[in-house]
Amino acid sequence: MVRDGLLYALGLVVVAVLLWFLVGSAWLVTIPVLLALFFLWFFRDPSRTVPQGRGLIVSPADGKVTEAEWIETSAGSRLRISIFLNVFDVHVNRSPIEGTVTQVEYRKGLYKNAMAPDSAVVNEQSLITVENPLYQVSFKQIAGLLARRIVCNVKPGDRVERGQRIGLIKFGSRVDVLLPSEAVLKVKKGMRVSCGSTVLAEMPAAPEA
């Protein structure tokens, strides 16, 4: 359970108690109680089995793959995978690879529908890059129409393991993953992926780091 869920739920329980003493209406009390239960469910943080093996890149988010395409960046060609999270998905994010965090860049922006093509550019977002001696993977936490806060719990210089929790995006949102050009894709558009356990891609013949 993410701490935010407990805080939201506790606040709503307090509201329910106050309504009971001030109004005495069971119907009114039911509303904050149901909302408290929803927040406890929404901010769930189930354990995941992280695949073991050299060169594996796992999904940093739960959701549905909406794009898997090549793009050109200042660092050369990259394979971009876009994952859309709806309100029913687990919103905790995990590191796709093991390595050192070399970049965390937060940028304010809009709250357009995360399915919109330009949401990766104009929406509020955090760009995180993790690098090991062999390759690096970058991913964006992108706020959506309902998402109003991005939480990132790592900073440059931190050492992370594959599948380690690094933050969350509250409510509907999107995560873009930029993979090295050598990566062998293991998913396709339309597939559902699980954070920390679904292998998105694999680096060919990757030796021990």
Buried (B, 14 or more C-beta within 10 A) or exposed (E): EBEBBBEBBEBBBEBBEEBBEEEEEEEBBEBBBEBBEBBBEBBEBEEBEBBEEEBBBBBBBBBBBBBBEEEEEEEEEBBBBBBBBBEEBBBBBBBBBBBBBBEBEEEEBEBBEBEBEEBBBBBBBBBBBBBBEBBBBBBBBBBBBBBEEBBBEBEEEBEBEBBBBBBBBBBBBBBBBBBBEBBEBBBEEEBEBBBBBBBBBBBEEBEEE
